[in-house]
Amino acid sequence: MSGSLAFHIIMSATFMVFFFGGLCEARGVNVDLINDIGPNVQLGLHCKSKNKDLGSQSLVSDQHWGFRASLGFWTVTLFFCHFEWENQSKWFDIFVEDRDLTCGDHCVWSIRPSGPCRLTGREKCFPWNNKY
């Protein structure tokens, strides 16, 4: 009888590891950024989270770049980006899990001089963060 109980405990533990491990990896949101600063204006950007640095990117007018934000099972996911063009230097929390889950599995952002605008669903524009 004890052998059967041990077998069930091991099988249950194995199932839980695969089930919850799969949920953690499967949950995520694609984040797409579009350079809408202006015609012939190059946009430099550098995005990261607490644990992941996505590196520097450079986008010409209307060019897209994106990444996948994996959603945490126990923690809240946050990605922020630093943007530079001409003589401007701005930053913004580009993906905040609580705010952006309304995007579903794909958040599209238009990066504009006045601030980023989330295009997914009903368009909503945000001001730049105060300080970097």
Wavefront OBJ file of the C-alpha trace (Angstrom):
o trace
v 0.000 0.000 0.000
v 2.825 2.455 0.814
v 4.377 1.802 -2.622
v 1.100 2.794 -4.308
v 0.847 5.961 -2.216
v 4.426 6.944 -3.074
v 3.698 6.347 -6.778
v 0.632 8.627 -6.653
v 2.551 11.362 -4.855
v 5.390 11.226 -7.394
v 2.966 11.247 -10.331
v 1.014 14.170 -8.847
v 4.183 16.168 -8.237
v 5.396 15.465 -11.797
v 2.049 16.569 -13.229
v 2.116 19.817 -11.212
v 5.655 20.669 -12.359
v 4.826 20.149 -16.036
v 1.422 21.835 -15.818
v 2.491 24.973 -13.944
v 5.852 25.154 -15.706
v 4.049 25.110 -19.043
v 1.703 27.882 -17.945
v 4.605 30.130 -16.995
v 6.295 29.732 -20.363
v 3.120 29.854 -22.468
v 1.782 33.120 -21.037
v 3.123 36.153 -22.784
v 2.335 39.275 -24.778
v 3.981 40.415 -28.008
v 4.908 44.106 -27.773
v 5.394 45.992 -31.047
v 6.861 49.531 -31.235
v 6.474 51.800 -34.285
v 8.632 54.878 -34.938
v 6.062 57.656 -35.482
v 8.365 60.474 -34.337
v 8.300 62.106 -37.782
v 9.489 61.758 -41.363
v 13.201 61.070 -41.731
v 13.748 60.987 -37.942
v 15.725 58.052 -36.583
v 14.536 56.692 -33.218
v 17.001 55.030 -30.854
v 15.563 52.846 -28.132
v 16.750 50.536 -25.385
v 14.223 48.330 -23.576
v 14.656 46.140 -20.527
v 12.980 44.632 -17.509
v 14.402 43.922 -14.085
v 15.853 40.634 -15.343
v 16.156 40.991 -19.119
v 18.036 43.558 -21.221
v 16.750 43.593 -24.828
v 19.610 45.756 -26.093
v 19.701 48.929 -28.167
v 17.715 49.296 -31.383
v 17.524 51.956 -34.073
v 14.377 52.499 -36.137
v 13.854 54.641 -39.221
v 10.491 56.373 -39.739
v 7.515 53.960 -39.632
v 9.765 50.963 -38.871
v 8.572 48.356 -36.346
v 10.499 46.437 -33.688
v 9.110 44.131 -31.070
v 9.678 41.645 -28.293
v 7.735 39.109 -26.269
v 7.018 39.916 -22.639
v 6.666 36.673 -20.704
v 4.122 37.057 -17.948
v 5.197 36.070 -14.471
v 3.254 33.485 -12.521
v 4.056 35.015 -9.120
v 5.341 38.465 -10.103
v 4.103 41.394 -12.191
v 5.913 41.916 -15.502
v 7.288 45.391 -16.309
v 9.390 46.494 -19.304
v 10.613 50.064 -19.698
v 12.307 51.742 -22.656
v 14.597 54.720 -23.109
v 13.968 56.616 -26.379
v 16.277 59.100 -28.125
v 15.813 61.179 -31.257
v 17.380 64.403 -32.424
v 17.976 66.314 -29.140
v 15.291 64.445 -27.134
v 15.770 61.792 -24.442
v 12.599 60.215 -22.980
v 11.560 57.043 -21.202
v 8.350 55.127 -20.658
v 7.099 51.929 -19.000
v 6.191 50.269 -22.291
v 4.653 47.134 -20.811
v 2.975 47.089 -17.411
v 1.152 43.807 -16.904
v -1.773 45.248 -14.906
v -2.289 48.097 -17.397
v -1.657 46.254 -20.665
v -3.392 42.897 -20.253
v -6.294 44.502 -22.142
v -4.122 44.117 -25.269
v -4.665 40.368 -25.264
v -1.610 38.662 -26.764
v -0.354 41.660 -28.836
v 0.263 45.290 -27.729
v 1.068 47.782 -30.508
v 2.608 51.142 -29.567
v 3.083 54.224 -31.745
v 6.050 56.228 -30.427
v 5.302 59.933 -30.956
v 7.017 63.146 -29.800
v 4.169 63.872 -27.355
v 4.339 60.358 -25.856
v 3.611 56.712 -26.652
v 0.127 55.756 -27.867
v -1.219 52.228 -27.420
v -3.016 51.349 -30.656
v -4.408 47.971 -29.593
v -8.129 48.244 -28.901
v -9.169 51.852 -28.565
v -6.182 54.175 -29.068
v -4.886 55.631 -25.803
v -1.951 58.027 -25.510
v 0.227 58.430 -22.428
v 2.672 61.130 -21.309
v 6.356 60.379 -21.049
v 7.641 59.377 -17.615
v 8.979 62.364 -15.666
v 12.590 61.242 -15.146
v 14.889 58.500 -16.427
l 1 2 3 4 5 6 7 8 9 10 11 12 13 14 15 16 17 18 19 20 21 22 23 24 25 26 27 28 29 30 31 32 33 34 35 36 37 38 39 40 41 42 43 44 45 46 47 48 49 50 51 52 53 54 55 56 57 58 59 60 61 62 63 64 65 66 67 68 69 70 71 72 73 74 75 76 77 78 79 80 81 82 83 84 85 86 87 88 89 90 91 92 93 94 95 96 97 98 99 100 101 102 103 104 105 106 107 108 109 110 111 112 113 114 115 116 117 118 119 120 121 122 123 124 125 126 127 128 129 130 131 132
